Amino acid sequence: MQFTSVQSFLDHVQEELDANRLVLPTLPDIALKVRDAVSTGNASAKALAEMIATDASLSTRLMYVANSPLYRGATGINTIQMAVSRLGNNTVSALITSLVMQQMFNPKSKLLERYFRKTWEHSINVSSISRALAALVPHLNRDEAMLAGLIHQIGKLPILALVEHIPEFRDSPSRMDKLLEKAHPAVGKLIMDSWNFPEALKPVASEYVNFQYDSAAKADYVDVVQVAFLQSIAETGHPACRVDCSRVLSFAKLGLATDTEVLEIEGISDDIELARSMFS
C-alpha cells in the first residue's frame, strides 16, 4: 500500500473508520462517568466519591495528588470524599481524566513501545508547562490546561495502531515520524469530535500547531498549549523550531514576550516539576 500524500493517508483513515476497522481511542468508563456527573451541575461530593472508589488504583492516585504540594491544604486528606470536597467537582473531573490518560498510551505491541513512550513523555512535559502557564491567565482553569496538554497529541495513537501493519511506515522510522507530525492534528480532531469534552478543550488537538491561530480577545487553551509546546521543543531540532514566534499571537495573549524562557519566570519551574510528579 502506497500513499502519495498525507491527505491520501487521512482518506485511508476515514475509510478504515467507516468500515469499523479502526477504533478511535475512548476514555475509560470511570472518567466518562465522573465528567458526565459533574456536567449536570448537581453531583454531590459523596456521589462522586462513591464513583471514584470503585477504581482502587485511581482512588489511590487521587489521594496522592490531593495530598501533594500542588493541592495540599493546612490539613491532610484521608478520604476520597474529603478530596472531592476540598478540590471541588470541576478540579476532580479534570484530574480524574488526566490520571486515566496514561492507560491510553499503553502499546499493544513491542514495536510501537518507543513511539508511545516518547509521545506520553512529551505530553506530560507540555501538560506540566500548560498548567503553570495558565496561572498567568486568570479566566482559565489550571487543571483543564493540564488536561489540554495531555491530549494535544492524542491523534498519534490511532495512527500508530494503523501504520503498524503498513510496511511503508512500520519499517521506516523517518517516514513514520514525518507522518505522525503531519497527520496527527487532523486525526486528533476526529477524536475530539467523538469525545464528550468541554468545547473549550476540543480545538486543542488540531489547532495547537496552527501558528496563525487567533483566539480573539482572550487567551484560550489552544494559546496555552501552543506556547507550552513551542517552549518544550526549543532547541530540539523539531521542525516547529523554525516557526517565527514573533508572529505567534498566543504569546501576547498570555502576556509573554516571544523570547521569554518560561522556566525563568519566578515560581514556574517549581510548578512544572510538581505537576510532572503527578504522573511519575
C-alpha positions in Angstrom: 0.0 0.0 0.0 1.5 3.3 -1.1 0.4 6.8 0.0 1.2 9.8 -2.2 0.4 12.4 0.4 -0.7 13.0 4.0 -4.2 13.6 2.6 -4.3 10.2 0.9 -3.4 8.6 4.3 -6.1 10.6 6.0 -8.6 9.4 3.4 -7.4 5.9 4.3 -8.0 6.6 8.0 -11.6 7.7 7.2 -12.2 4.6 5.1 -11.0 2.4 8.0 -13.2 4.2 10.4 -16.2 3.9 8.1 -15.6 0.2 7.8 -15.2 -0.2 11.6 -11.7 -1.5 11.1 -10.1 1.4 13.1 -11.4 2.3 16.5 -10.7 5.8 17.9 -9.4 5.9 21.5 -12.1 6.2 24.1 -11.8 7.4 27.7 -12.1 4.8 30.4 -15.6 4.5 31.8 -14.7 6.0 35.2 -13.6 9.2 33.6 -16.7 9.4 31.5 -19.0 8.8 34.5 -17.3 11.4 36.6 -17.3 14.0 33.7 -21.0 13.3 33.0 -21.9 13.6 36.7 -20.1 16.9 37.1 -21.5 18.3 33.9 -25.0 18.0 35.3 -24.1 20.6 38.0 -25.7 18.8 40.9 -23.4 15.9 41.7 -22.6 15.7 45.4 -19.2 15.1 46.8 -20.5 11.8 48.3 -21.8 10.6 44.9 -18.6 11.4 43.1 -16.5 9.8 45.8 -18.5 6.6 45.5 -17.9 6.5 41.8 -14.2 7.0 42.1 -13.9 4.5 44.9 -14.9 1.7 42.5 -11.4 2.0 41.0 -8.9 1.3 43.7 -5.9 2.3 41.7 -7.4 5.6 40.7 -8.6 6.3 44.2 -5.0 5.8 45.5 -3.6 8.1 42.9 -6.2 10.8 43.5 -5.5 10.7 47.2 -1.7 11.0 46.5 -2.4 14.1 44.2 -4.8 15.7 46.7 -2.1 15.5 49.4 0.7 16.6 47.1 2.2 20.1 47.3 0.1 21.1 44.3 -3.2 20.9 46.3 -2.3 20.2 49.9 -4.2 22.4 52.4 -3.5 23.0 56.1 -4.7 19.5 57.0 -4.2 16.2 55.2 -6.9 14.5 53.2 -7.7 10.9 54.2 -10.9 10.0 52.3 -12.0 10.3 48.7 -15.0 12.4 49.8 -12.7 14.8 51.6 -10.6 15.1 48.4 -13.7 15.9 46.3 -15.0 18.4 48.9 -11.6 20.1 49.2 -10.7 20.2 45.5 -14.2 20.8 44.0 -16.1 18.9 41.4 -14.5 20.6 38.3 -11.0 20.1 39.5 -11.7 16.4 40.4 -13.2 15.8 37.0 -10.2 17.3 35.2 -7.8 15.3 37.5 -9.6 12.0 37.0 -9.5 12.4 33.3 -5.8 13.4 33.4 -4.9 10.5 35.7 -6.5 7.8 33.5 -5.0 9.2 30.2 -1.8 7.1 30.8 -3.9 4.0 30.2 -4.4 5.0 26.6 -0.7 5.2 25.9 0.0 1.5 26.5 1.0 -0.1 23.2 -0.3 -3.5 22.2 3.0 -4.5 20.6 6.7 -4.1 21.4 7.2 -2.5 18.0 5.3 0.7 19.0 6.5 0.9 22.6 9.1 3.6 21.8 6.6 5.8 20.0 4.0 5.5 22.7 6.5 6.2 25.5 8.0 9.2 23.6 4.6 10.7 22.9 3.5 10.2 26.5 6.6 11.8 28.0 6.3 14.7 25.6 2.6 15.1 26.6 3.5 15.2 30.3 6.1 17.9 29.6 3.6 20.1 27.6 0.9 19.4 30.2 3.0 20.5 33.1 4.1 23.7 31.3 0.5 24.4 30.3 -0.7 24.1 33.9 2.0 26.5 35.1 1.2 29.0 32.2 -2.5 29.0 33.0 -1.6 30.8 36.2 -0.9 33.8 34.0 -4.4 33.7 32.6 -7.0 34.0 35.5 -10.0 33.2 33.4 -8.6 29.7 32.5 -8.6 26.7 34.8 -5.2 25.3 35.5 -6.3 21.7 35.7 -8.2 21.9 32.4 -5.0 23.4 31.0 -3.0 20.4 32.3 -5.6 18.1 30.6 -5.3 20.1 27.4 -1.6 19.5 27.3 -2.1 15.7 27.8 -4.5 15.5 24.9 -2.7 17.7 22.4 -1.1 14.8 20.5 -3.8 12.2 21.1 -4.2 11.9 17.3 -0.9 10.0 17.1 -2.4 6.9 18.9 -4.8 5.6 16.2 -2.2 6.5 13.5 0.3 4.2 15.3 -2.2 1.4 15.6 -2.9 1.7 11.9 0.6 2.0 10.4 1.9 -0.9 12.5 0.5 -3.0 9.7 1.8 -0.9 6.8 5.4 -1.7 6.0 5.8 1.6 4.2 5.9 3.3 7.6 6.5 0.5 10.0 9.9 -0.3 8.5 10.9 3.4 8.0 11.3 5.4 11.3 11.9 8.6 9.3 8.7 8.2 7.3 6.8 7.2 10.5 8.0 10.4 12.3 7.0 12.6 9.4 3.6 11.0 9.0 2.9 11.3 12.8 3.8 15.0 12.8 1.8 15.9 9.7 -1.3 13.8 10.2 -2.0 13.7 13.9 -3.8 17.1 14.2 -6.5 16.0 11.7 -6.9 12.7 13.5 -6.9 14.5 16.8 -9.9 16.5 15.6 -11.7 13.3 14.8 -11.1 12.0 18.4 -12.1 15.3 20.0 -15.3 15.4 18.0 -16.2 11.9 19.3 -15.4 12.7 23.0 -17.8 14.5 25.3 -15.3 17.2 26.2 -15.9 20.8 27.0 -16.0 22.9 23.8 -13.1 25.0 25.1 -10.8 21.9 25.0 -11.9 20.3 21.7 -9.8 22.6 19.4 -6.5 21.9 21.2 -5.6 18.6 19.4 -6.0 20.1 15.9 -5.2 23.8 16.4 -2.1 23.9 18.6 0.1 23.6 15.5 -1.8 26.4 13.7 0.6 29.2 14.3 -1.7 31.7 12.8 -4.3 30.8 15.4 -6.2 33.8 16.8 -8.5 33.2 19.8 -9.9 36.7 19.6 -9.7 39.0 22.6 -8.8 36.5 25.4 -6.3 33.6 25.5 -7.8 30.1 25.4 -6.4 26.6 26.0 -5.1 26.4 22.4 -2.9 29.5 23.2 -1.6 28.0 26.4 -0.8 24.6 24.8 0.8 26.3 21.8 3.2 28.3 23.9 3.9 25.3 26.1 4.6 23.2 23.0 7.0 25.7 21.5 8.8 26.0 24.8 9.0 22.2 25.1 10.7 21.8 21.7 13.0 24.8 21.9 16.5 23.8 20.6 15.5 20.2 19.9 15.6 20.3 16.1 11.9 19.8 15.8 10.5 21.3 12.5 8.4 23.7 14.5 11.6 25.3 16.0 11.7 27.2 12.7 8.5 29.0 13.5 8.8 32.8 13.8 7.4 33.2 17.3 7.1 37.0 16.8 4.1 36.1 14.5 2.5 33.7 17.0 -0.3 35.6 18.7 -0.5 33.2 21.7 2.5 34.7 23.4 0.9 38.2 23.5 -2.4 36.7 24.7 -0.6 35.2 27.7 1.2 38.4 28.3 4.6 37.0 27.3 7.4 38.3 25.1 8.2 35.8 22.3 11.8 35.4 23.6 10.6 34.5 27.1 12.1 31.5 28.7 9.2 30.1 30.7 11.4 28.2 33.2 13.0 31.6 34.1 9.7 33.1 35.3 9.6 33.1 39.1 7.9 30.0 40.5 7.1 28.5 37.2 9.8 25.8 37.2 8.7 24.6 40.6 5.1 24.4 39.4 6.1 22.4 36.4 8.1 19.9 38.4 5.2 19.4 40.9 2.7 18.9 38.0 5.1 16.4 36.3 5.4 14.4 39.5 1.7 13.6 39.3 2.4 11.2 36.5 5.6 9.5 37.9 
